[in-house]
Amino acid sequence: MEGLHWIDGIVVASYGLGMLALGAYYSYHQKSSDEYFVGDRAMNPFLIGVSIFVTVFSTISFLSTPGEIIKHGPVMLTGALAIPIVYAIVGYLMVPVYMRHQATSAYELLEARLGVTARCLGATLFMLLRLTWMATLIFFAAQAMMKMLGLGPDWLPVVTFVTGAIAVSYSSVGGLRAVVITDLLQFLLLFGGASLVVAIITYRMGGLGWFPTSWNPGWDTQPLIGMPTERVTVLTSILHGTFWWICTAGSDQTAIQRFMATGDAAAARRSFLINSVAGLGVSLLLALVGFSLLAYYQDDPERLLGSTIENDSDLLFPLFISHHLPLGLSGLVVSGMFAAAMSSVDSGVNSITAVVMTDFVERFRTQKLGEKARTRASRLMALGIGLFVVTASSLLEYVPGNFLEVSQRTLGLFVSPLFALFFVGLFVKGASEQGAIAAAAVALLTAAAVSYWEQITGLPAISFQWILPSSVTAAAITGWLLRKRSGATGD
């Protein structure tokens, strides 16, 4: 087929209308602002676990994982070996500490342990992180959609607006329950869409002959251990996976808000286990998508329709969706791609709204808002945040690199400083507010130095996989050195 058909458009439109209907349903049945933000703290751990996964998964992962494997090779997948380590650290060391506090915003914990300045800094870093994250994934989703529709760059503002508008609308009115339920549907859709691609390629190629049995000559050299300038190695993939998940689960409102919604530490731990299993399953599935697409295009280069494996690896998945799937099924897989985008946008909008209302509006407002006024203000704020993100997404075209590298080098600037505040505040005995803030500053400077080493020094670039390990380590050392010799002990 030649591009998306109008029938595919009906499938995608039906999906979007369904998400809006769910948001309206949960908005009608909402009784309080506490339900809007944390689901009355009694939500199912399975639903919460799936929601955590799809929140941090996004279109970037949906497109970049096959693209990474097509162009560079499969070593990035060894990061999955970090899952048992991460589960043990997050589930048994971190979750019990966080769940002792029944908070709406994760950053309330920082004020309790460090002070109001640390709380405001943490909330601000989180907002910068998630605003950048949402803008990045909307930009990449719009790029993929333009590739499928054959549109030029002038269409970017229109496509980004449409991409973000639906998720912003239903999350702003439906609250956390609408977000979590739609996250489950979106998980099933993106998993089903990726499975469909593998099944169709297997059928067209007459079996599983597409599965690689040797190292593809077009892939990079990806050793077990290498120099810091080596783009990807087995060691750094494991280190990056470990640090990224610990930082996210230990400092990101989108994760901690969901832990709080389960009610107790045991349920929160089960939700993180579900998240880990879902992450492993989807990573392996998208690896199969990458392997199968590579073999499919190499088998007949005419299928590339003018694109190249070397220069367009991130866009070969959407190219297959729009030009090589049967009529109607393209719309289903496109919906899966949008599902990956919406699952992060809806969660980000809801979480940022919770942080703004809790850490700034209500923290410094002398007169407390009534329940109806609080809910109404939260919904209006969510709409404003969504509009800002959609507008800012067009700026990402000026950041060089493929989907994976752009996201890691951009977001890495905020992930480690945010986690530094929590690590020092909750786990370093005798921590001071000044020490925690200094640790966050060191983390930010280290992350920036690693991310843009080549631009700063003119020397070969350091792998993006070293951003989090180096910056978190530097922050931990700083926080420990600046601790009080006597004082409050950590939990």
Secondary structure, 3 states (H helix, E strand, C coil): CCCCCHHHHHHHHHHHHHHHHHHHHHHHCCCCHHHHHHHHHCCCHHHHHHHHHHHHHHHHHHHHHHHHHHHCCCHHHHHHHHHHHHHHHHHHHHHHHHHCCCCCCCCHHHHHHCCHHHHHHHHHHHHHHHHHHHHHHHHHHHHHHHHHHCCCHHHHHHHHHHHHHHHHHHHHHHHHHHHHHHHHHHHHHHHHHHHHHHHHHHHHCCCCCCCCCCCCCCCCCCCCCCCCCCCCCHHHHHHHHHHHHHHHHHHCHHHHHHHHHHCCHHHHHHHHHHHHHHHHHHHHHHHHHHHHHHHHHHHCHHHHCCCCCCCCHHHHHHHHHHHCCCCCHHHHHHHHHHHHHHHHHHHHHHHHHHHHHHHHHHHHCCCCCCHHHHHHHHHHHHHHHHHHHHHHHHHHHHCCCCHHHHHHHHHHHHHHHHHHHHHHHHHCCCCCHHHHHHHHHHHHHHHHHHHCHHHHHCCCCCCHHHHHHHHHHHHHHHHHHCCCCCCCCCC
